[in-house]
Amino acid sequence: ICDYGKCINVNSSDLHPDDWILDLEDIEKDTGNIIAFHTFEERKSESTKHKFNKGQVLYSKLRPYLNKVVIAPKDGFCTSEIIPLDFNGLLLSKYAQILLMSSYFLEMVNMVTYGVKMPRLGTNDAKNMLIPLPPLAEQERIIKKIEHIFTLLDKIYLNII
């Protein structure tokens, strides 16, 4: 479904000052939201980056329990702790994001992460994860239902506070 770990690496010397650089601290945990956009000129990072394209799912393999999974709103580059995922048309990006942020997936990941202080998901373990693969039309129905439920929950929350 996905060739996890297959990334286009880019040296910092090949980046332009206005290239978008996504780092882990730019992603809000548990929401799938990007909270900051920074350019290479602002970051001045010398480490190798992964190239990603608009629409790809970006998954944080470092401390996966923080649930930092976003859909790229535009092309850019990210830290090597974030893996750009391409599902070859078999999974819709939004469905993949929902799935990767689900308690089902997090429980599987938490069983195989390694490292005490900064646990991470290894490439081989990620490649062996089992994920449900409904037809695209069913993925769309799942997305719409989840978005509807979250809209209702937001309304309930606003009425409580």
C-alpha positions as CSV (number, residue, x, y, z in Angstrom):
1,I,0.0,0.0,0.0
2,C,2.8,2.4,1.0
3,D,6.5,2.3,0.5
4,Y,7.3,3.5,4.1
5,G,10.8,4.9,4.4
6,K,11.3,5.6,0.6
7,C,12.1,9.3,0.7
8,I,13.8,11.8,-1.5
9,N,16.7,13.2,0.6
10,V,17.9,16.7,0.0
11,N,21.1,18.3,1.3
12,S,20.7,21.7,3.0
13,S,23.1,23.1,0.4
14,D,20.5,22.4,-2.3
15,L,17.6,24.3,-0.6
16,H,16.5,27.8,-1.4
17,P,16.0,30.5,1.2
18,D,12.2,30.6,0.7
19,D,11.7,26.8,0.7
20,W,9.2,25.7,3.4
21,I,10.9,23.6,6.1
22,L,8.5,21.6,8.4
23,D,9.9,20.5,11.8
24,L,8.2,18.5,14.5
25,E,7.5,21.5,16.7
26,D,5.4,23.0,13.8
27,I,2.8,20.3,14.1
28,E,0.2,20.4,16.9
29,K,-0.2,17.0,18.6
30,D,-3.4,15.0,18.3
31,T,-5.0,17.4,15.8
32,G,-3.3,17.1,12.4
33,N,-2.8,20.9,12.3
34,I,0.3,22.8,11.2
35,I,0.8,25.6,13.7
36,A,3.8,27.4,12.1
37,F,5.3,27.7,8.6
38,H,9.1,28.5,8.5
39,T,11.4,29.0,5.5
40,F,14.9,27.6,5.2
41,E,16.2,31.1,5.7
42,E,14.5,31.3,9.0
43,R,15.5,27.8,10.2
44,K,19.2,27.7,9.0
45,S,19.1,23.9,9.5
46,E,22.1,22.0,8.1
47,S,20.7,18.5,8.4
48,T,19.5,16.5,5.4
49,K,15.7,16.9,4.7
50,H,13.0,14.8,3.1
51,K,11.2,16.3,0.1
52,F,7.4,16.1,0.2
53,N,4.6,17.1,-2.2
54,K,1.3,18.7,-1.6
55,G,-1.3,16.1,-0.6
56,Q,1.2,13.7,0.9
57,V,0.6,12.4,4.4
58,L,3.5,13.4,6.7
59,Y,4.0,11.0,9.6
60,S,6.2,11.7,12.7
61,K,8.1,8.5,13.4
62,L,9.7,10.1,16.5
63,R,7.5,9.9,19.6
64,P,4.6,8.6,17.6
65,Y,2.4,8.8,20.7
66,L,2.2,12.6,20.1
67,N,0.1,11.7,17.1
68,K,1.7,14.3,14.7
69,V,0.2,13.4,11.3
70,V,-0.6,16.1,8.7
71,I,-1.5,16.4,5.1
72,A,0.9,18.6,3.3
73,P,-0.9,21.8,2.1
74,K,1.9,22.6,-0.3
75,D,5.3,21.2,-1.4
76,G,8.2,21.5,1.0
77,F,10.9,19.8,3.0
78,C,10.9,18.2,6.4
79,T,13.1,16.9,9.1
80,S,14.2,13.2,8.7
81,E,12.0,12.4,11.7
82,I,9.0,13.0,9.5
83,I,8.2,10.5,6.8
84,P,6.3,11.6,3.7
85,L,3.9,8.8,2.7
86,D,2.4,8.1,-0.7
87,F,-0.4,5.5,-0.8
88,N,-0.3,5.0,-4.6
89,G,-4.0,5.9,-5.0
90,L,-5.1,3.1,-2.7
91,L,-5.8,5.3,0.3
92,L,-7.2,8.8,0.3
93,S,-4.9,11.2,2.2
94,K,-7.6,12.2,4.7
95,Y,-8.5,8.6,5.3
96,A,-4.8,7.7,5.8
97,Q,-4.4,10.6,8.3
98,I,-7.5,9.5,10.3
99,L,-6.2,5.9,10.3
100,L,-2.7,6.8,11.3
101,M,-4.0,9.0,14.2
102,S,-6.5,6.3,15.4
103,S,-6.2,4.6,18.7
104,Y,-6.1,1.3,16.7
105,F,-2.9,2.3,14.9
106,L,-1.3,4.0,17.9
107,E,-1.7,0.9,20.0
108,M,0.0,-1.2,17.3
109,V,2.8,1.4,17.0
110,N,3.3,1.6,20.8
111,M,4.0,-2.1,20.9
112,V,6.9,-1.9,18.5
113,T,8.6,1.5,19.1
114,Y,12.1,1.4,20.4
115,G,14.1,3.9,22.5
116,V,13.2,5.0,26.0
117,K,13.6,8.8,26.1
118,M,12.8,9.4,22.4
119,P,10.9,6.4,21.2
120,R,10.5,6.0,17.4
121,L,8.9,3.7,14.9
122,G,11.4,1.7,12.9
123,T,11.1,1.3,9.2
124,N,10.7,-2.5,9.2
125,D,8.1,-2.4,11.9
126,A,6.2,0.3,10.0
127,K,6.3,-1.7,6.8
128,N,4.7,-4.7,8.7
129,M,1.7,-2.7,10.1
130,L,-1.7,-4.1,9.1
131,I,-4.2,-1.5,8.1
132,P,-7.8,-1.7,6.9
133,L,-8.1,-1.1,3.2
134,P,-11.8,-0.3,2.3
135,P,-12.7,0.7,-1.3
136,L,-12.2,4.4,-2.1
137,A,-16.0,5.1,-2.0
138,E,-16.1,3.6,1.5
139,Q,-13.1,5.7,2.6
140,E,-15.0,8.8,1.4
141,R,-18.0,7.8,3.5
142,I,-15.9,7.2,6.5
143,I,-14.2,10.6,6.2
144,K,-17.6,12.4,5.8
145,K,-19.0,10.6,8.8
146,I,-16.0,11.4,11.0
147,E,-16.0,15.0,9.9
148,H,-19.7,15.2,10.7
149,I,-19.2,13.8,14.2
150,F,-16.4,16.2,14.9
151,T,-18.5,19.1,13.8
152,L,-21.2,18.0,16.2
153,L,-18.7,17.6,19.0
154,D,-17.3,21.1,18.3
155,K,-20.8,22.5,18.6
156,I,-21.4,20.6,21.9
157,Y,-18.1,21.9,23.2
158,L,-18.9,25.5,22.4
159,N,-22.2,25.2,24.1
160,I,-20.6,23.8,27.3
161,I,-18.0,26.6,27.8
